[in-house]
């Protein structure tokens, strides 16, 4: 009798579970893709008529458009050293350095994480002590607590790498081996 009761209980549980099916999902949230900071540009020197970004002076035309990733408007005078931006521009074909171009549009990344990274990079640009004027900073890696980026001296004869702690702003810079493109063989 006892085994009959266990068999009935077992079969009851089996039929209850077999009758349950997963409800179809009406909608689901997809996590946004992780931002690849190495694809963004760094504002090195914002000025009224031109903005220096990664070794190119981009002339600001009356038709140049400025905005932020949040959708908020952005005025050119609000740009600052270290800002992370995406841009659309025409670059002139030239052998001179720095290069020249015309800015079509610029989008500043204004989310909290991007702003923290911008502040860390700006701190290094403004306080580095390599003995050279730097140009063309570009992000190589971002971790949860630090940013690694590279830059050159103004003559583009020396290359450097900086690592900065996003929270404390402590940084270190080392010179990297570099064969200047300006040298003639």
Secondary structure, DSSP 4 states (H G I P E B T S, - for coil): -HHHHHHHHHHHHHHHHHH--PPPPS----PPPPP-GGGSEEEEEE-SSEEEETTEEEEEEEEEEEEETTS-B--GGG--TT-EEEEEEEE---SSSSEEEEEEEEEE--SHHHHHHHHHHHHHHHH--SSS-EEEEEEEEE-SSEEEEEEEETTS--EEEEEEETTT--EEEEEEP---TT---
